Amino acid sequence: MATETVAKPRTSVRVGVQKFGTFLSGMIMPNIGAFIAWGIITALFIEKGYFPTPALGGFGTDADGVPYTGLVGPMITYLLPLLIAYTGGKMVHGVRGGVVGAIGTMGVIVGAGIPMFIGAMIMGPLGGWSMKKLDSLWDGKIRPGFEMLVNNFSAGIWGALLAMLGFFGISPLVASFTEAAGKGVEFLVNNGLLPLTSIFIEPAKVLFLNNAINHGVLTPLGVQQAQVDGKSILFLLEANPGPGLGILLAFALFGRGAAKASAPGAAIIHFFGGIHEIYFPYVLMKPALIVAAIAGGMTGIATLSITGAGFRAPVAPGSIIAVYAQAASDSYVGVTLSVLLATAVSFLVAAVILRASKNKGDADGDLSAATSKMEDMKGKKSSVSSHLTGGSGNVAVLAGPVRNVVFACDAGMGSSAMGASVLRNKIKAAGFPDVKVTNSAIANLSDTYDIVVTHQDLTERAKPATSSAEHFSVDNFMNSPKYDEIVELVRSSHQDSGAADAAPAAAAATPTPARTDEVAATPASDILVSESVILTGTATTRDEAIDEAGRLLLARGAVDQGYVDAMHEREESVSTYMGSFLAIPHGTNAAKDHIIKSAVSVIRYPNGIDWNGKEVKFVVGVAGVNNEHLHILSSIAKVFTSKDQVARLESAGSVEEILDLFGKVNA
């Protein structure tokens, strides 16, 4: 018991640090292009650049004696921190969180008067998180028609308060930290101790804290140094590709199996592509190799210090191309020696470690397992993992047990909700109630899911936003054979992680908890009423059926005519045929402003109508606000996955029988 009590906190701390590092990296990586743009402008146009231009570089004065502002200063002071803050806020609470986070960060920037990357990393997520908490206070309580007023003013008021908090509260703290860090770096430089930073930087890479250290601490300090001296050594402390290249070359010569075979290609991706995470699994296979990375890093930094080499702007990504692009004009020799010597030392140390382990008869380890471990630490799949695991790159490799599944459609309202309900029930029945199955509009997807399910016509639209996920395309939402494949993937992923036996046992021993994505506050009787159910529809074509379903929604005062028009628009892009004689026409994502309240209409066509070549006997019109309609769709989905239930619907003699059938499904 004592051992278990001690071990768990260690694991919790390690996982917490890894998740924290991954989150910080997530704020930086989408904005690397902006860093590159700023670096190019800096390298070209500052006073010590290749083409000094006062108006662009921000030095000198104009004809009236007014100092030039230029692009360099405003971009590093305002643009880059605000982009980071917006990204951080968006990660927490969507676009709304990003906007509020950026507003708050403006207060930190103005208050400190220096590049505020650390302030942006604090205020961006804080703004998104706090706005999310505020929104939850009045979620579902705003009267129809006042949503825009409340949402916009609440964001504006809270953003203004955060800006003042940033100006008076956070900016002095961050400025003090930056000043202390600057003095610390100055002490290390003056005493020749700067190479010792590799002892912390190289292990931090494997923990995915590298971007937080590089762009959160070293970049702001380097910018200040470069503004004074025209260059800074700090930009390459973390980004030097030499240490990782040496390790990969050692595996290419002295490794075994998949590690040896994949190392040359990984070296190319690492050195020229600048994706350093590709060598992390090799280190994880043999943790002793972190010594090689540290030795190489220390050598590279020492070489830069001795030669006086430096860079005009951040080296991002850590590609040799970016290294030379940002190097100061007097630093090419020092930079070249730094990379070469770092590679050589790292290679020699790694070779000794690999050769020693071979002599002891040890195996090189499982590269696939190490890659999965790396991705598990990162918290998401790796864009380069297919190179290491032998995959094609078209299908993501699961980094652990499936936890998060999303069913996506254009509007995230009808077909995705039905499909998610069917798939959720299948996964629960298989004994995995903790696997979260939700639905979403494609426009709202983020790269945080393990599995993404879409209609076959929408898969290509969903992939760019969810490139790390496994993608499944379906054409029948009610009983697609793909659902069984997904259930098997869920089962195998839990088996591979050692959790297979626990999940079914837990499902049998404990009741399934209620899920927020299945239960809504509005009673079903307020969404599906008898007036919105027709036993025998009059339509004979698909478009007439959509109009008939839309008229019932109009009669309820649930939508305006614009929404009915959008139902037709949605059908022209992607069919809402679900399978089992069911279609659920609904509007596009852009048509949600035309919804006044949630409502569902049901029309039966005993003789059937042609729906894009499929026979449809039941048309369910859907209009939903704040997911209030999802529990009705869940009930409908459960009915249409049962042939007996569908037969009862076909033979129902009254509206009450249909309402009763849908109502009892969840009892």
C-alpha positions, 0 to 999 in steps of 0.5 A: 500500500505504501508503494502504491501511495507514493507511486501515484503522485509521481505519475500524476505530476509527470502526466501533469507536466507533460500535458502542461507542456503540450498545451503551451506548445499548442499555443506556439505551433500554429503561429510559427508562420508569423514568427518566420515572417517576422524573422524574415523582415528582421533579417532583411530590413533592420539596421544591421540586416541585409538590406537596411531600410529605416521605414521597415526596420524601424530605425532612423527618422523621416524628413521631419525628424520623426522616428520610424516605427517600422514593422519589426517592433510592432510585430514582436510587441503586439502581433505575435503575443496577440496571436499566441493569446488568441490561440490559447484562448481559442483552445479553451473556449473557441473563438469567443475565448480567443477574442477575450484572451487577446483583449486581456493580453493587450493590457499586459503588453501595454503595461509591460512595454516589452514583448510579452510572450509569457504574458500572452501564454498566461492571459490567453488561456485565462481569458478563455477559461474565465469567459467559459465559466461566465458563459456557463452561468447563463447558459440556456437562460437567455430569452430568445432574441437576446443571445447576441446582445448578451454574448457580445456585451458580456465578452466586451465587458469581461475583456475590458476588465481583463485588460485592466487586470493585465495592465495593473496586475499581471504585467508587473509580475511578468516584467519582473520575471523577465527581468530576473530571467534576463539577469540569470542569462547574463550571469551564465553568459558572463561566467561561461556557464551558458552551456549548462542550460542544456541539462534542462533544455534537452530533457524538456524537449522530450517532455514537450516543454521545449516550445514553452521554454524557447518561445516563452523565455528565450525568445523574449530575452533574445529579442531584447538582446538582438535589438541592442546587439543586432544578434542573440545566441539565445535563439539557438539554445533549444533549436539546434538540430545537431543533438537530435541528428547525432542520435539518429545517425548513431541509430542508422549505423548501430541500431537494429530492426525498425529503429535502424531502418527508419533512422535515415529518413527520420534524420532528413525530416529532423534536419531539414524539416525541423520536426525535432519530435521525430527523434524523441521515440529513439530517446524513449527507447533508451533513456540513457541517450538523453546524455548524448542529447545533453552533451551535444547541446552543451557542445553547440552552445559552447561553440556559439559562445566561443565564436560569438555567433548569433541570430537576428530572429528566432529559429523556428522551426528548428530546421537547418534552413531556418538556422542559416536564414536567421543567422547574423551575417558575421556568424555563419562560420560559428553557426556551422561549427556549432551544428557540426560539433553538436552532431559529432559529440551527440553521435559519439556518445549515442554510439557508445551507449548503443554499442554497449547495450548490444554487447550486453545482449539487450534489444534496441526496444520496440520503436512502435511502443516508444512512438506510442509512448511519445504520443501519449506524453504529447497528448495527441498523435504525431504528424510524423509517427507514420514514418516511424511505425511504417504507416502510410501516413493516410491513417493516424496511429492511435496513441492509446485507448480511444477516449473521444469519438465525434460524429460530424456533419455540416450543421452538427445538428441532425444527422451527426446527432443521430449517428452519434446516438447509434454509435454511443449505444453500440460502444456502451453495449460493448462495455466501454461507457467511459468512451465519450461520443459527441456530435459536432459541426465540421466548422467547429472541429478541433484536432482533439479526437481519437476517432472522427465519423462523417458522411462519405461526402464530408470526410475530406472537409473534416480531415484538415481540422482533425488530421491526428484522428482515425477517420471513418466514412459512412453512407448509412447513419443508422446501421452502417457496418463501419460502426462495428469496425469502430467498436472493434477499434475501441476494444482493441485500443483498450486491450493494447493499453491493458484496460480491456478487462476493466471496462466490461467489468466496470460496465457490469458493476456500476450503472452508466452515468448520465451524459450531458450530451444526451440529456437536455433541460427542455422536456421532450413534450415541448419539442415534439408535440402532436401537432407536429406529427402527420401519419400520412404525408402528402408529398411525393418527392424529396423536395416536397417532403422537406417543405412539408416538414419545414411547414410544421416547424414554421407553424410551431414558430420554431424557425423562419422561412430562411431556415426552410430554404437552408434545409433544401440547401443542406440536402443539395450538398449532402444527403440527410438520408439515415438508413432504415427508411429515415431522412432527417432534413435540417438546415446548414450550420450558417442557418442557425440564426434562423432558429427561434426555438427547438422543435422536431416534426415527424411525417410518415409516408406509407407508400414511400418516396424516392430520396436520392435513390433511397426509399424513405417512409419517415421524414423528421424535420429538425431545428435545435437550439443549444442541443435541446433536441438531442434527446429526442433524436436519441430516442428516434435513433434507438427506434430506427435501429430496431426492425421491430420498432420500425415495424411498429411505427409503420403500423401505428394507427394514431399520433399518440402511438408514435409519440408514445413509442418515441417517449418510452424508448429512453424509459 
